[in-house]
């Protein structure tokens, strides 16, 4: 339901022999948080209340929806496909429309449970909150998104007069239904731009001028909140002729965290890879993958090359980890802790080309990490550059059992061999 933008404008990269969606540094917030934010900008959203316990659910039904016969109960996780997902306790569906007197029972089957969807992977994600919403009488469903477009170097609005769960299929079968309106980032959105979007949405009952204003408000939110993605699916028309953002996904640029403190305070670490959370705290550039060779490298380009050559020799990288050009010894220790916390890692490859980064700092970090972490897997080390002789001496005098390598090709070959032995 939320994947059209990825199909249209995202990039993919081949890692570990599999196509994996490029992981971007951006904040993702829950549906109920997005609805609250949109409401502040005057965007129409369904009435809703988030609840973290059955008691809170009971209270919310009484206070917020005293006259409602039916409500929508939505599990809150940072992944799509909730409606068709399955809980590990066997309960099916992360979104249900139920009678008001059944809300507590359904919410109780969701809260604290692990929901598995097509986007979570088999490990699923824990549902810490449910979002109770009024049931809307919808007469039309459309698709709306704003993202950043490299080709036009600015925001791009994407709209389709059909929306809902089959939007990906519609994009493939009926590409002519998809309209794209690039916005001049210096001029901002004009009435003409907004009108083009509304014409592409082709609302059936909503007032055209009101719809144009809603589009402009959405664009204002996108810019003022430093969004990288604002996706509404469906953007719906109700029987009362109102245009409503029935379900939304918002992502925010991590580089803007310093000026969007109120938004970044909404981050939910329980929904993120714990390894990436730990890496962020240590100011390390880390992305978890699914391979068996843990990598610790300085420099993003060298890190990518290291992953490529591991694959060339028949292995698969377990991560991307760039310790940067000025990492401290404590950061190196933390990097090792993160690598060894991954049960899938069968070997670790340290590949350092010292320029700004000094080889002796890396070596000291490796030795201290070994004292704090039980290294149960082989460690292959390739050091070159600044203070390389001191680094090699530190490792040699440590008494650690390490596999040394002369160059990158040799290191990758030895790491692959060590991971399979």
N, C-alpha and C positions, 0 to 999 in steps of 0.2 A: 504493500500500500504506500510505503514511503520511499520507494526506490527509483522513481522516475528521474530525479535530478542526477542520481548516480549514473544512470544509463546515458543521460544526455551530455553531461559535462565533466564527469569525474575521470580520473586516470587510474590505470591499474599497473601493477608491476609484477613480474614473474619472480617469485622467490621460492626456493626449496622445491622447484619443479611443479609448483601449483600456482594457479592464478589467485592472488590474494588482493582484496580491496586495499588500496593505499590508505594507510592510517595517518590521519592528519591531527595536528595539535589543535584541538578545539574543544570548547566546553559544550556538553550536551546536557540539557535540563529535562525534567519530567514534564509530562503533559499538563498537569495541574499548575505547575509553576509557569509554563508558557501561557496558559490561559489567564492567569493573574496578571502577567506582564502585558499581554495584549489588551486586556480590559482597561488598564491604566492609560493606554493610548487611544481609547475610544473605539476599539475594534469589538464587534459583536461576538460574544462567546456564550455557550450554554451556561446556565447557572450550575455551579458545582462546588463540592466540598471534599477535601482530602482527609482521610482518616487512617490512623496508624494502628488502631485496635478495634475489636468488636464493640467495646463500650463507646468509643468515639463514633463508630458507625451508627450505633443505636441513637446517640444524642443528635447526630447530624440529620438523621431521618426525621426526628421529632421537631427539631428547630428550623431546619432549612427547607424541608419538603413535607410540611404537615398535610397538604391537600393533594399530594401526588399519588396516583394509583400504581404507577410503574416508574422504575428508575433504572438507569444504566450503571452497572458496577464495572469499573475498569481497573485492572491490575496495573500498577505503575512500575515499569522497568524501562531501562534505556535501550530498547530494541523493538523492532517492528514485528509484525506477524502475531501479535498477542491474541487476537480473536481465534486464530486457528492453532494456538499453542496448547501444550499439555503439561500439567503440573506433575512433578515427580511422585506426588501422592496419588496419581491416577485421575484427578479431576481434569476435565477437558474444557478448554476455552478460558482465555484471560479477560474476555469482555462478555458480559451477560446483561440482557434486558429482563428484569424480573419484577414481580409484584412487590409492592412496598414492604409487605410482611415477610418477604423471603430474603431481603437484602442482607440482614445479619448473617443468615445461614450461608449464603454464597460468599460473602466477604470473609467469613471465618475459614472457608476452604482455600482462600487465596493468601491471606496474610501470613507472613512468615514462611511461606512455601516457595519452592524453586519452580519457576516457569521456564519451560524449554520451548523455544520457537525456532523458525528457520534462520533467524539472525543471531541467536544467542550461542549456538553450538550446543553439543550434548550436555555440557556442564550447566547450562541454564543460568538464570539470574534470580536472586531472591526478591520477593515482593514484600517491601517494607510498608507500603501504603497502598490504599485503593482510592480511586477517585469516583465519588458518587455524583452523577449528573442527571439533570432533568431529561426526560425522553422527549425529543423534538419530533414534530410532525413535518417530515421533509418532503418537498415536492420535486426537488432537483438537486443533483450532486455534481460538483465541478472540481477541477484541480487548479491549484495556484501555488507558485513558488517564486522566491527571489533567491538568487545565488550570485556568486562572483564569477565572471566570465573572462578568461585570459585573452580571448580573441579581441573583445571590445574594450578590455582593460577597465571594466566597471561592472556595476550591478546589471543583472539580466533577469527580467521577469518572464516566467514561463506559465502559460495558462492553457487549459483545455476545457471544452464545454462538457466533457464527461469526466467523472471522478469516481473514487471508490477503490475497492480492493483490486480491481483489474486494470489499473492505470498503466502498469508496465506492458500488458498485452495490447492495450489500446495504442500505446506509443509505437509498437512494432507493426500493428495491423493498419492503423489509421494515422500515419504521421502528419497528414494534412490537418488533422484536428489540433495539433500542437502549434501554438503561436509563441513567438519569442520577441520580446520588446526590450532592446538594450536601452539603458538609461545613461545619459551624459552625467557623469559623477560631479562635474563642475556646475552644471545648470540645475541638476536635481530633476525630479519627476514633474512633467508638465501635465496640464489638463488633457492635451492631445495624447500623451503617452498613456495616461490612465484610461482614456476613452478607448484606445486600441486594445488594452487588456480586457476591458469590460465587453467590448465587441467580440473578442475571442472567447470569453466565458459564455456569452449569449444567455444571460439570465432570463428566465421565463416570466417571473412575477415580481422580482425585486425592482425598485425604482432605479433607473439608470444613473441619475445624478447622485443618489445615495451610494450606489455601488462604486462610482468613481471616487467618492470621498473615502470609502473604505479602503480602496486600493492605495490611495495616497497616504492614509494613516499607516498601512502596513509597510509602505516604503520608508516612512519616517521612522518607524520602530527599527527597521532593518539597519538604517544608517546610524541613528543615534545610539543604538545599543551594540554597535560593532558586530553585527551578525555575519556569519559566513553562509548561513542557510536559514531561510524561513519557508517552510513547506506546509501547506494546508491541504489535507486530503481526508474528507471532502470539505470544500468550501460549499456550503449548502444554502438552499433557499427553503425557508419554512412556509407553512400554510398561512402565516401572518405576513407574508411578502417581505421577510427580513433576510438579509444576507448574513450568514453566521459561519464563523470558523469552527466547524464541528470537531476537528481534530488537527493538531498542529505539532510540528517538530521544529525546534529552534536550536541552532548551533552558534557559538560565539568564538571570536578570534582570541586565542590565548594571549596574543601580543597586546591586547587591549585590557588585560586584567587590572593594570594599574589605575585605569580610569573607569572601570566597570566593577568596582568592588562589591556593590550590592547584588550584582548578577552573579559574580563568581563565588559569592558566599553561598549560592544555591547548589554548588557542586556536591554530588553524592558519591563519595569514594567507594561505597559498598557496591556500586554498579560498575566499577572499573577494575581492570586487571591489577591485582595487588602488587605485582612486580613493578608496574608502571607508576603506581602511586608512590611506592618506596623510592623509585628512581627520581621522580619529580621532587621529592623532599630533599634528596641529595644533590639536586641540580645536575642530573645526568640525563643524557638523551637516550632513552631506551624504548624499544618497541618489541613486545613479545611475539614470537612466531611459534611454529609447531615442530621444529627440528630437534636434533639431538646433540648439536655442537654449539656450546655457549661461546659467544664472541665478545672480547673486550678489546676495543680498537680506539686509537685517537684520530679524529678527523672523519667526517661523514663520508667523504669520497673513498677513503681507504677502507672504511667499514663496509661500504657497498661492494668494493672490489674483493674484500675478504669473503663476503657471503657468496659472491659469484664464483670464486675459485674453489670454495668448499663444494659447491654444487658441481663444478667441473670435475672434481675428483670423486664424485659419487656420494657426497654427504649432504646433509641439510642443516642450515643454521637454525639455532633455537631462538635467536634474537638479533636485533640491531642494537648495538651499544657503543655510543661515541662518548668517551670520557672527556673529550675536548682537549684544547691545547694547554690548559693551565690547571689541570686537576690536582687536587691535594692528595696526600697520602690517605687521609680519611675517606675521600671519595672513592679511591681505588679499593679500599677495604669494603666499603658499602657495595660497590659494583660486584665484588666477588660474592658477597652475601646474597645478592639478588640472583646471580647466575647459579649458585649452588642450591638455592631454594626451589629451583625448577626440577621436578622429579624426572623429567624427560631427558635432561642433559646427561650425556654419557661421556663427554670430554669437553675441555675448555681450551680455546685457542686465544692466546694473548698476542696481539700483533701491534707493536708500537714502532713508529718511525719518529724518532725524537727530533723535533725542531724547537718549538717553544716548550713542548712537553719533554721533560728530562727522564731518561731511561732509569736513572737511579731512584727517582721518586716512585715510578711504577714498580720497580723491583722491591723497594721497601714496603710498598703497599701489598704486594703479593705475599711477602714473608709474614707481615703482620696479620693479613687475612687468614693465612694458613694456621696461625696461632689461635684465632678466634672461631674459625669455621673448620669443621672436620671435612677435609678435602677427600672425598670418596671416589673421585673420578680423575683420570689422567689430565695433566695440564701441559699444554704445548706452548712454549714461549719463543717468540721471535722479536729481538730487540735490535734496533739500528738507530744511529743518530747521536744526539747530544748525550754525553756522559754514558755512552754504551758500555765502556770498559768497567766503570764503577758499578753499573747495573748488573752486569754479568758476574762481577765479583761478589756482590751482595747475595745473589741467588746461589752461587756456588758455595759460599761460606755458611748459608742457612741450613745446609744438610737436607734440603727438600728434594724429593724425587720428582724432577722435572724433565720434560722432553724438550731439548733445545733444537732450534731450527736455524738454518743459515739464511733462508730467504722465504718469501711468501708462499711460493709454490711448494717448497719443502715442508713448510709449516702446515699448510692445508692437507697435504698428502698424509703427514704424520697424524694429524687430528682425526682424519677420516678413519685411518687404520686403528687408532686408539679407541675410537667410539664404537667400533664393531668387534673389538677383541673381548 
